[in-house]
């Protein structure tokens, strides 16, 4: 897919009372980057640190 960016969903705005955090932690004994809404149960995602792209790579 050279030269074409995938269609991504528009980000949703954070509503009052939501709290989104990011952290590095182990998931199944794998160093991972986590993003979570700590005001909801099971509202999180993770990616192995070795698979995550550096910020400069997104620019």
Predicted model as a PDB file, atoms N, CA, C, CB and O in Angstrom, pLDDT in the B-factor column:
MODEL        1                                                                  
ATOM      1  N   UNK A   1       0.827  -1.180   0.000  1.00 46.00           N  
ATOM      2  CA  UNK A   1       0.000   0.000   0.000  1.00 46.00           C  
ATOM      3  C   UNK A   1       0.869   1.240   0.000  1.00 46.00           C  
ATOM      4  CB  UNK A   1      -0.939   0.000   1.195  1.00 46.00           C  
ATOM      5  O   UNK A   1       0.731   2.099   0.871  1.00 46.00           O  
ATOM      6  N   UNK A   2       1.715   1.336  -0.918  1.00 57.00           N  
ATOM      7  CA  UNK A   2       2.630   2.459  -0.977  1.00 57.00           C  
ATOM      8  C   UNK A   2       1.893   3.716  -1.418  1.00 57.00           C  
ATOM      9  CB  UNK A   2       3.796   2.158  -1.925  1.00 57.00           C  
ATOM     10  O   UNK A   2       1.153   3.707  -2.402  1.00 57.00           O  
ATOM     11  N   UNK A   3       2.111   4.807  -0.664  1.00 61.00           N  
ATOM     12  CA  UNK A   3       1.526   6.080  -1.026  1.00 61.00           C  
ATOM     13  C   UNK A   3       0.093   6.292  -0.582  1.00 61.00           C  
ATOM     14  CB  UNK A   3       1.594   6.235  -2.463  1.00 61.00           C  
ATOM     15  O   UNK A   3      -0.418   7.405  -0.701  1.00 61.00           O  
ATOM     16  N   UNK A   4      -0.570   5.272  -0.076  1.00 65.00           N  
ATOM     17  CA  UNK A   4      -1.956   5.425   0.360  1.00 65.00           C  
ATOM     18  C   UNK A   4      -2.057   5.067   1.832  1.00 65.00           C  
ATOM     19  CB  UNK A   4      -2.912   4.543  -0.486  1.00 65.00           C  
ATOM     20  O   UNK A   4      -1.554   4.030   2.266  1.00 65.00           O  
ATOM     21  N   UNK A   5      -2.700   5.920   2.587  1.00 62.00           N  
ATOM     22  CA  UNK A   5      -2.875   5.676   4.010  1.00 62.00           C  
ATOM     23  C   UNK A   5      -4.206   4.971   4.221  1.00 62.00           C  
ATOM     24  CB  UNK A   5      -2.810   7.002   4.821  1.00 62.00           C  
ATOM     25  O   UNK A   5      -5.175   5.263   3.520  1.00 62.00           O  
ATOM     26  N   UNK A   6      -4.270   4.045   5.176  1.00 63.00           N  
ATOM     27  CA  UNK A   6      -5.529   3.348   5.437  1.00 63.00           C  
ATOM     28  C   UNK A   6      -6.564   4.300   6.024  1.00 63.00           C  
ATOM     29  CB  UNK A   6      -5.300   2.164   6.388  1.00 63.00           C  
ATOM     30  O   UNK A   6      -6.214   5.296   6.657  1.00 63.00           O  
ATOM     31  N   UNK A   7      -7.833   3.992   5.812  1.00 68.00           N  
ATOM     32  CA  UNK A   7      -8.914   4.779   6.406  1.00 68.00           C  
ATOM     33  C   UNK A   7      -9.008   4.415   7.881  1.00 68.00           C  
ATOM     34  CB  UNK A   7     -10.281   4.526   5.673  1.00 68.00           C  
ATOM     35  O   UNK A   7      -9.296   3.271   8.232  1.00 68.00           O  
ATOM     36  N   UNK A   8      -8.767   5.384   8.729  1.00 60.00           N  
ATOM     37  CA  UNK A   8      -8.818   5.154  10.162  1.00 60.00           C  
ATOM     38  C   UNK A   8     -10.049   5.827  10.742  1.00 60.00           C  
ATOM     39  CB  UNK A   8      -7.542   5.671  10.848  1.00 60.00           C  
ATOM     40  O   UNK A   8     -10.487   6.858  10.232  1.00 60.00           O  
ATOM     41  N   UNK A   9     -10.613   5.260  11.799  1.00 59.00           N  
ATOM     42  CA  UNK A   9     -11.769   5.909  12.421  1.00 59.00           C  
ATOM     43  C   UNK A   9     -11.353   7.214  13.077  1.00 59.00           C  
ATOM     44  CB  UNK A   9     -12.425   4.980  13.455  1.00 59.00           C  
ATOM     45  O   UNK A   9     -10.213   7.361  13.516  1.00 59.00           O  
ATOM     46  N   UNK A  10     -12.264   8.144  13.141  1.00 67.00           N  
ATOM     47  CA  UNK A  10     -12.014   9.406  13.815  1.00 67.00           C  
ATOM     48  C   UNK A  10     -11.938   9.148  15.320  1.00 67.00           C  
ATOM     49  CB  UNK A  10     -13.121  10.452  13.477  1.00 67.00           C  
ATOM     50  O   UNK A  10     -12.742   8.383  15.853  1.00 67.00           O  
ATOM     51  N   UNK A  11     -10.990   9.770  16.007  1.00 63.00           N  
ATOM     52  CA  UNK A  11     -10.915   9.575  17.457  1.00 63.00           C  
ATOM     53  C   UNK A  11     -12.123  10.179  18.146  1.00 63.00           C  
ATOM     54  CB  UNK A  11      -9.631  10.188  18.020  1.00 63.00           C  
ATOM     55  O   UNK A  11     -12.630  11.224  17.739  1.00 63.00           O  
ATOM     56  N   UNK A  12     -12.573   9.518  19.181  1.00 69.00           N  
ATOM     57  CA  UNK A  12     -13.688  10.034  19.956  1.00 69.00           C  
ATOM     58  C   UNK A  12     -13.150  10.959  21.028  1.00 69.00           C  
ATOM     59  CB  UNK A  12     -14.517   8.888  20.579  1.00 69.00           C  
ATOM     60  O   UNK A  12     -12.040  10.766  21.524  1.00 69.00           O  
ATOM     61  N   UNK A  13     -13.925  11.950  21.382  1.00 69.00           N  
ATOM     62  CA  UNK A  13     -13.485  12.851  22.435  1.00 69.00           C  
ATOM     63  C   UNK A  13     -13.696  12.182  23.793  1.00 69.00           C  
ATOM     64  CB  UNK A  13     -14.243  14.203  22.361  1.00 69.00           C  
ATOM     65  O   UNK A  13     -14.572  11.331  23.953  1.00 69.00           O  
ATOM     66  N   UNK A  14     -12.896  12.574  24.743  1.00 66.00           N  
ATOM     67  CA  UNK A  14     -13.013  12.040  26.089  1.00 66.00           C  
ATOM     68  C   UNK A  14     -14.106  12.805  26.813  1.00 66.00           C  
ATOM     69  CB  UNK A  14     -11.664  12.131  26.855  1.00 66.00           C  
ATOM     70  O   UNK A  14     -14.117  14.036  26.823  1.00 66.00           O  
ATOM     71  N   UNK A  15     -15.017  12.072  27.414  1.00 69.00           N  
ATOM     72  CA  UNK A  15     -16.117  12.693  28.131  1.00 69.00           C  
ATOM     73  C   UNK A  15     -15.720  12.954  29.575  1.00 69.00           C  
ATOM     74  CB  UNK A  15     -17.370  11.814  28.069  1.00 69.00           C  
ATOM     75  O   UNK A  15     -14.765  12.366  30.083  1.00 69.00           O  
ATOM     76  N   UNK A  16     -16.464  13.844  30.233  1.00 73.00           N  
ATOM     77  CA  UNK A  16     -16.215  14.116  31.646  1.00 73.00           C  
ATOM     78  C   UNK A  16     -16.293  12.814  32.437  1.00 73.00           C  
ATOM     79  CB  UNK A  16     -17.231  15.154  32.197  1.00 73.00           C  
ATOM     80  O   UNK A  16     -17.182  11.990  32.221  1.00 73.00           O  
ATOM     81  N   UNK A  17     -15.355  12.646  33.345  1.00 74.00           N  
ATOM     82  CA  UNK A  17     -15.355  11.468  34.198  1.00 74.00           C  
ATOM     83  C   UNK A  17     -14.485  10.336  33.681  1.00 74.00           C  
ATOM     84  CB  UNK A  17     -16.743  10.977  34.363  1.00 74.00           C  
ATOM     85  O   UNK A  17     -14.180   9.409  34.431  1.00 74.00           O  
ATOM     86  N   UNK A  18     -14.071  10.388  32.402  1.00 80.00           N  
ATOM     87  CA  UNK A  18     -13.185   9.357  31.869  1.00 80.00           C  
ATOM     88  C   UNK A  18     -11.742   9.737  32.177  1.00 80.00           C  
ATOM     89  CB  UNK A  18     -13.393   9.174  30.337  1.00 80.00           C  
ATOM     90  O   UNK A  18     -11.390  10.916  32.172  1.00 80.00           O  
ATOM     91  N   UNK A  19     -10.920   8.746  32.444  1.00 88.00           N  
ATOM     92  CA  UNK A  19      -9.516   9.007  32.718  1.00 88.00           C  
ATOM     93  C   UNK A  19      -8.671   7.994  31.953  1.00 88.00           C  
ATOM     94  CB  UNK A  19      -9.221   8.942  34.245  1.00 88.00           C  
ATOM     95  O   UNK A  19      -8.651   6.809  32.285  1.00 88.00           O  
ATOM     96  N   UNK A  20      -7.979   8.473  30.929  1.00 87.00           N  
ATOM     97  CA  UNK A  20      -7.156   7.624  30.072  1.00 87.00           C  
ATOM     98  C   UNK A  20      -5.704   7.747  30.534  1.00 87.00           C  
ATOM     99  CB  UNK A  20      -7.307   8.022  28.558  1.00 87.00           C  
ATOM    100  O   UNK A  20      -5.189   8.852  30.705  1.00 87.00           O  
ATOM    101  N   UNK A  21      -5.054   6.603  30.732  1.00 90.00           N  
ATOM    102  CA  UNK A  21      -3.654   6.604  31.141  1.00 90.00           C  
ATOM    103  C   UNK A  21      -2.854   5.692  30.215  1.00 90.00           C  
ATOM    104  CB  UNK A  21      -3.509   6.151  32.616  1.00 90.00           C  
ATOM    105  O   UNK A  21      -3.412   4.837  29.528  1.00 90.00           O  
ATOM    106  N   UNK A  22      -1.546   5.889  30.209  1.00 89.00           N  
ATOM    107  CA  UNK A  22      -0.625   5.039  29.459  1.00 89.00           C  
ATOM    108  C   UNK A  22       0.463   4.577  30.419  1.00 89.00           C  
ATOM    109  CB  UNK A  22      -0.013   5.797  28.222  1.00 89.00           C  
ATOM    110  O   UNK A  22       0.823   5.290  31.356  1.00 89.00           O  
ATOM    111  N   UNK A  23       0.975   3.389  30.179  1.00 90.00           N  
ATOM    112  CA  UNK A  23       2.030   2.868  31.047  1.00 90.00           C  
ATOM    113  C   UNK A  23       2.795   1.764  30.342  1.00 90.00           C  
ATOM    114  CB  UNK A  23       1.444   2.349  32.367  1.00 90.00           C  
ATOM    115  O   UNK A  23       2.312   1.165  29.381  1.00 90.00           O  
ATOM    116  N   UNK A  24       3.994   1.507  30.836  1.00 89.00           N  
ATOM    117  CA  UNK A  24       4.762   0.339  30.426  1.00 89.00           C  
ATOM    118  C   UNK A  24       4.628  -0.690  31.529  1.00 89.00           C  
ATOM    119  CB  UNK A  24       6.267   0.694  30.149  1.00 89.00           C  
ATOM    120  O   UNK A  24       4.797  -0.365  32.705  1.00 89.00           O  
ATOM    121  N   UNK A  25       4.324  -1.935  31.164  1.00 90.00           N  
ATOM    122  CA  UNK A  25       4.162  -3.004  32.143  1.00 90.00           C  
ATOM    123  C   UNK A  25       4.341  -4.331  31.424  1.00 90.00           C  
ATOM    124  CB  UNK A  25       2.767  -2.929  32.852  1.00 90.00           C  
ATOM    125  O   UNK A  25       4.442  -4.360  30.197  1.00 90.00           O  
ATOM    126  N   UNK A  26       4.380  -5.419  32.163  1.00 90.00           N  
ATOM    127  CA  UNK A  26       4.451  -6.746  31.569  1.00 90.00           C  
ATOM    128  C   UNK A  26       3.047  -7.300  31.360  1.00 90.00           C  
ATOM    129  CB  UNK A  26       5.281  -7.695  32.452  1.00 90.00           C  
ATOM    130  O   UNK A  26       2.210  -7.246  32.261  1.00 90.00           O  
ATOM    131  N   UNK A  27       2.798  -7.824  30.184  1.00 86.00           N  
ATOM    132  CA  UNK A  27       1.551  -8.526  29.864  1.00 86.00           C  
ATOM    133  C   UNK A  27       1.968  -9.925  29.421  1.00 86.00           C  
ATOM    134  CB  UNK A  27       0.697  -7.768  28.735  1.00 86.00           C  
ATOM    135  O   UNK A  27       2.673 -10.078  28.424  1.00 86.00           O  
ATOM    136  N   UNK A  28       1.542 -10.923  30.144  1.00 90.00           N  
ATOM    137  CA  UNK A  28       1.956 -12.304  29.865  1.00 90.00           C  
ATOM    138  C   UNK A  28       3.486 -12.398  29.770  1.00 90.00           C  
ATOM    139  CB  UNK A  28       1.303 -12.812  28.550  1.00 90.00           C  
ATOM    140  O   UNK A  28       4.031 -13.038  28.871  1.00 90.00           O  
ATOM    141  N   UNK A  29       4.162 -11.740  30.728  1.00 91.00           N  
ATOM    142  CA  UNK A  29       5.627 -11.740  30.835  1.00 91.00           C  
ATOM    143  C   UNK A  29       6.338 -11.091  29.644  1.00 91.00           C  
ATOM    144  CB  UNK A  29       6.116 -13.152  30.986  1.00 91.00           C  
ATOM    145  O   UNK A  29       7.519 -11.349  29.414  1.00 91.00           O  
ATOM    146  N   UNK A  30       5.627 -10.252  28.888  1.00 91.00           N  
ATOM    147  CA  UNK A  30       6.202  -9.517  27.759  1.00 91.00           C  
ATOM    148  C   UNK A  30       6.143  -8.027  28.062  1.00 91.00           C  
ATOM    149  CB  UNK A  30       5.451  -9.842  26.429  1.00 91.00           C  
ATOM    150  O   UNK A  30       5.063  -7.510  28.351  1.00 91.00           O  
ATOM    151  N   UNK A  31       7.279  -7.314  28.006  1.00 93.00           N  
ATOM    152  CA  UNK A  31       7.233  -5.860  28.208  1.00 93.00           C  
ATOM    153  C   UNK A  31       6.282  -5.230  27.187  1.00 93.00           C  
ATOM    154  CB  UNK A  31       8.660  -5.237  28.086  1.00 93.00           C  
ATOM    155  O   UNK A  31       6.418  -5.452  25.984  1.00 93.00           O  
ATOM    156  N   UNK A  32       5.318  -4.442  27.677  1.00 92.00           N  
ATOM    157  CA  UNK A  32       4.261  -3.912  26.808  1.00 92.00           C  
ATOM    158  C   UNK A  32       3.947  -2.466  27.141  1.00 92.00           C  
ATOM    159  CB  UNK A  32       2.994  -4.757  26.928  1.00 92.00           C  
ATOM    160  O   UNK A  32       4.194  -1.993  28.250  1.00 92.00           O  
ATOM    161  N   UNK A  33       3.388  -1.767  26.135  1.00 90.00           N  
ATOM    162  CA  UNK A  33       2.860  -0.418  26.298  1.00 90.00           C  
ATOM    163  C   UNK A  33       1.355  -0.548  26.408  1.00 90.00           C  
ATOM    164  CB  UNK A  33       3.274   0.528  25.107  1.00 90.00           C  
ATOM    165  O   UNK A  33       0.721  -1.151  25.543  1.00 90.00           O  
ATOM    166  N   UNK A  34       0.770   0.012  27.469  1.00 90.00           N  
ATOM    167  CA  UNK A  34      -0.662  -0.113  27.728  1.00 90.00           C  
ATOM    168  C   UNK A  34      -1.355   1.239  27.670  1.00 90.00           C  
ATOM    169  CB  UNK A  34      -0.900  -0.762  29.084  1.00 90.00           C  
ATOM    170  O   UNK A  34      -0.789   2.259  28.062  1.00 90.00           O  
ATOM    171  N   UNK A  35      -2.591   1.234  27.175  1.00 91.00           N  
ATOM    172  CA  UNK A  35      -3.464   2.402  27.194  1.00 91.00           C  
ATOM    173  C   UNK A  35      -4.772   1.925  27.806  1.00 91.00           C  
ATOM    174  CB  UNK A  35      -3.676   3.027  25.740  1.00 91.00           C  
ATOM    175  O   UNK A  35      -5.339   0.923  27.370  1.00 91.00           O  
ATOM    176  N   UNK A  36      -5.256   2.656  28.834  1.00 91.00           N  
ATOM    177  CA  UNK A  36      -6.453   2.199  29.528  1.00 91.00           C  
ATOM    178  C   UNK A  36      -7.322   3.362  29.977  1.00 91.00           C  
ATOM    179  CB  UNK A  36      -6.072   1.349  30.724  1.00 91.00           C  
ATOM    180  O   UNK A  36      -6.829   4.440  30.309  1.00 91.00           O  
ATOM    181  N   UNK A  37      -8.629   3.117  29.978  1.00 90.00           N  
ATOM    182  CA  UNK A  37      -9.593   4.015  30.615  1.00 90.00           C  
ATOM    183  C   UNK A  37      -9.842   3.412  31.986  1.00 90.00           C  
ATOM    184  CB  UNK A  37     -10.947   4.176  29.767  1.00 90.00           C  
ATOM    185  O   UNK A  37     -10.551   2.414  32.111  1.00 90.00           O  
ATOM    186  N   UNK A  38      -9.259   4.019  33.016  1.00 90.00           N  
ATOM    187  CA  UNK A  38      -9.341   3.418  34.345  1.00 90.00           C  
ATOM    188  C   UNK A  38     -10.696   3.620  35.021  1.00 90.00           C  
ATOM    189  CB  UNK A  38      -8.260   3.985  35.218  1.00 90.00           C  
ATOM    190  O   UNK A  38     -10.898   3.169  36.148  1.00 90.00           O  
ATOM    191  N   UNK A  39     -11.618   4.290  34.348  1.00 89.00           N  
ATOM    192  CA  UNK A  39     -12.957   4.453  34.901  1.00 89.00           C  
ATOM    193  C   UNK A  39     -13.906   3.356  34.424  1.00 89.00           C  
ATOM    194  CB  UNK A  39     -13.514   5.817  34.527  1.00 89.00           C  
ATOM    195  O   UNK A  39     -15.071   3.331  34.822  1.00 89.00           O  
ATOM    196  N   UNK A  40     -13.414   2.439  33.567  1.00 88.00           N  
ATOM    197  CA  UNK A  40     -14.253   1.353  33.036  1.00 88.00           C  
ATOM    198  C   UNK A  40     -13.563   0.013  33.223  1.00 88.00           C  
ATOM    199  CB  UNK A  40     -14.569   1.583  31.540  1.00 88.00           C  
ATOM    200  O   UNK A  40     -12.335  -0.072  33.195  1.00 88.00           O  
ATOM    201  N   UNK A  41     -14.344  -1.014  33.412  1.00 90.00           N  
ATOM    202  CA  UNK A  41     -13.798  -2.359  33.490  1.00 90.00           C  
ATOM    203  C   UNK A  41     -13.442  -2.849  32.090  1.00 90.00           C  
ATOM    204  CB  UNK A  41     -14.800  -3.319  34.168  1.00 90.00           C  
ATOM    205  O   UNK A  41     -14.197  -2.633  31.142  1.00 90.00           O  
ATOM    206  N   UNK A  42     -12.318  -3.495  31.965  1.00 88.00           N  
ATOM    207  CA  UNK A  42     -11.873  -4.116  30.710  1.00 88.00           C  
ATOM    208  C   UNK A  42     -11.769  -3.150  29.533  1.00 88.00           C  
ATOM    209  CB  UNK A  42     -12.808  -5.219  30.346  1.00 88.00           C  
ATOM    210  O   UNK A  42     -11.976  -3.552  28.388  1.00 88.00           O  
ATOM    211  N   UNK A  43     -11.452  -1.888  29.796  1.00 89.00           N  
ATOM    212  CA  UNK A  43     -11.276  -0.903  28.717  1.00 89.00           C  
ATOM    213  C   UNK A  43      -9.791  -0.578  28.600  1.00 89.00           C  
ATOM    214  CB  UNK A  43     -12.116   0.402  28.986  1.00 89.00           C  
ATOM    215  O   UNK A  43      -9.338   0.471  29.057  1.00 89.00           O  
ATOM    216  N   UNK A  44      -9.031  -1.493  27.979  1.00 89.00           N  
ATOM    217  CA  UNK A  44      -7.595  -1.295  27.827  1.00 89.00           C  
ATOM    218  C   UNK A  44      -7.107  -2.050  26.602  1.00 89.00           C  
ATOM    219  CB  UNK A  44      -6.836  -1.756  29.092  1.00 89.00           C  
ATOM    220  O   UNK A  44      -7.767  -2.956  26.093  1.00 89.00           O  
ATOM    221  N   UNK A  45      -5.924  -1.643  26.146  1.00 90.00           N  
ATOM    222  CA  UNK A  45      -5.267  -2.365  25.062  1.00 90.00           C  
ATOM    223  C   UNK A  45      -3.775  -2.313  25.323  1.00 90.00           C  
ATOM    224  CB  UNK A  45      -5.623  -1.760  23.659  1.00 90.00           C  
ATOM    225  O   UNK A  45      -3.283  -1.453  26.052  1.00 90.00           O  
ATOM    226  N   UNK A  46      -3.064  -3.254  24.711  1.00 90.00           N  
ATOM    227  CA  UNK A  46      -1.614  -3.285  24.889  1.00 90.00           C  
ATOM    228  C   UNK A  46      -0.943  -3.739  23.598  1.00 90.00           C  
ATOM    229  CB  UNK A  46      -1.224  -4.217  26.058  1.00 90.00           C  
ATOM    230  O   UNK A  46      -1.554  -4.385  22.747  1.00 90.00           O  
ATOM    231  N   UNK A  47       0.337  -3.378  23.480  1.00 90.00           N  
ATOM    232  CA  UNK A  47       1.155  -3.833  22.370  1.00 90.00           C  
ATOM    233  C   UNK A  47       2.549  -4.087  22.930  1.00 90.00           C  
ATOM    234  CB  UNK A  47       1.180  -2.786  21.187  1.00 90.00           C  
ATOM    235  O   UNK A  47       3.051  -3.322  23.754  1.00 90.00           O  
ATOM    236  N   UNK A  48       3.159  -5.166  22.474  1.00 91.00           N  
ATOM    237  CA  UNK A  48       4.507  -5.480  22.926  1.00 91.00           C  
ATOM    238  C   UNK A  48       5.441  -4.327  22.579  1.00 91.00           C  
ATOM    239  CB  UNK A  48       5.008  -6.801  22.293  1.00 91.00           C  
ATOM    240  O   UNK A  48       5.384  -3.786  21.475  1.00 91.00           O  
ATOM    241  N   UNK A  49       6.298  -3.952  23.521  1.00 89.00           N  
ATOM    242  CA  UNK A  49       7.212  -2.834  23.303  1.00 89.00           C  
ATOM    243  C   UNK A  49       8.040  -3.041  22.034  1.00 89.00           C  
ATOM    244  CB  UNK A  49       8.136  -2.659  24.515  1.00 89.00           C  
ATOM    245  O   UNK A  49       8.276  -2.086  21.293  1.00 89.00           O  
ATOM    246  N   UNK A  50       8.474  -4.246  21.780  1.00 88.00           N  
ATOM    247  CA  UNK A  50       9.305  -4.493  20.592  1.00 88.00           C  
ATOM    248  C   UNK A  50       8.538  -4.308  19.285  1.00 88.00           C  
ATOM    249  CB  UNK A  50       9.877  -5.898  20.644  1.00 88.00           C  
ATOM    250  O   UNK A  50       9.157  -4.137  18.235  1.00 88.00           O  
ATOM    251  N   UNK A  51       7.206  -4.338  19.322  1.00 86.00           N  
ATOM    252  CA  UNK A  51       6.396  -4.141  18.125  1.00 86.00           C  
ATOM    253  C   UNK A  51       5.892  -2.701  17.980  1.00 86.00           C  
ATOM    254  CB  UNK A  51       5.221  -5.091  18.146  1.00 86.00           C  
ATOM    255  O   UNK A  51       5.438  -2.305  16.906  1.00 86.00           O  
ATOM    256  N   UNK A  52       5.972  -1.930  19.050  1.00 79.00           N  
ATOM    257  CA  UNK A  52       5.486  -0.550  19.018  1.00 79.00           C  
ATOM    258  C   UNK A  52       6.450   0.319  18.217  1.00 79.00           C  
ATOM    259  CB  UNK A  52       5.317   0.010  20.455  1.00 79.00           C  
ATOM    260  O   UNK A  52       7.663   0.113  18.254  1.00 79.00           O  
ATOM    261  N   UNK A  53       5.906   1.281  17.499  1.00 76.00           N  
ATOM    262  CA  UNK A  53       6.728   2.204  16.713  1.00 76.00           C  
ATOM    263  C   UNK A  53       7.125   3.393  17.583  1.00 76.00           C  
ATOM    264  CB  UNK A  53       5.969   2.683  15.441  1.00 76.00           C  
ATOM    265  O   UNK A  53       6.360   3.827  18.443  1.00 76.00           O  
ATOM    266  N   UNK A  54       8.305   3.903  17.355  1.00 75.00           N  
ATOM    267  CA  UNK A  54       8.748   5.094  18.062  1.00 75.00           C  
ATOM    268  C   UNK A  54       7.976   6.299  17.533  1.00 75.00           C  
ATOM    269  CB  UNK A  54      10.281   5.300  17.902  1.00 75.00           C  
ATOM    270  O   UNK A  54       7.551   6.321  16.378  1.00 75.00           O  
ATOM    271  N   UNK A  55       7.805   7.280  18.380  1.00 69.00           N  
ATOM    272  CA  UNK A  55       7.048   8.470  18.008  1.00 69.00           C  
ATOM    273  C   UNK A  55       7.591   9.123  16.747  1.00 69.00           C  
ATOM    274  CB  UNK A  55       7.057   9.466  19.143  1.00 69.00           C  
ATOM    275  O   UNK A  55       6.817   9.530  15.880  1.00 69.00           O  
ATOM    276  N   UNK A  56       8.909   9.230  16.632  1.00 74.00           N  
ATOM    277  CA  UNK A  56       9.510   9.833  15.437  1.00 74.00           C  
ATOM    278  C   UNK A  56       9.143   9.082  14.155  1.00 74.00           C  
ATOM    279  CB  UNK A  56      11.025   9.877  15.585  1.00 74.00           C  
ATOM    280  O   UNK A  56       9.102   9.684  13.082  1.00 74.00           O  
ATOM    281  N   UNK A  57       8.878   7.785  14.252  1.00 70.00           N  
ATOM    282  CA  UNK A  57       8.513   6.997  13.068  1.00 70.00           C  
ATOM    283  C   UNK A  57       7.113   7.367  12.566  1.00 70.00           C  
ATOM    284  CB  UNK A  57       8.575   5.490  13.389  1.00 70.00           C  
ATOM    285  O   UNK A  57       6.806   7.134  11.397  1.00 70.00           O  
ATOM    286  N   UNK A  58       6.260   7.938  13.422  1.00 63.00           N  
ATOM    287  CA  UNK A  58       4.903   8.322  13.032  1.00 63.00           C  
ATOM    288  C   UNK A  58       4.869   9.689  12.372  1.00 63.00           C  
ATOM    289  CB  UNK A  58       3.988   8.314  14.242  1.00 63.00           C  
ATOM    290  O   UNK A  58       3.877  10.045  11.735  1.00 63.00           O  
ATOM    291  N   UNK A  59       5.933  10.455  12.515  1.00 62.00           N  
ATOM    292  CA  UNK A  59       5.938  11.826  11.972  1.00 62.00           C  
ATOM    293  C   UNK A  59       6.228  11.832  10.507  1.00 62.00           C  
ATOM    294  CB  UNK A  59       6.953  12.688  12.688  1.00 62.00           C  
ATOM    295  O   UNK A  59       6.271  12.896   9.891  1.00 62.00           O  
TER     296      UNK A  59                                                      
ENDMDL                                                                          
END                                                                             
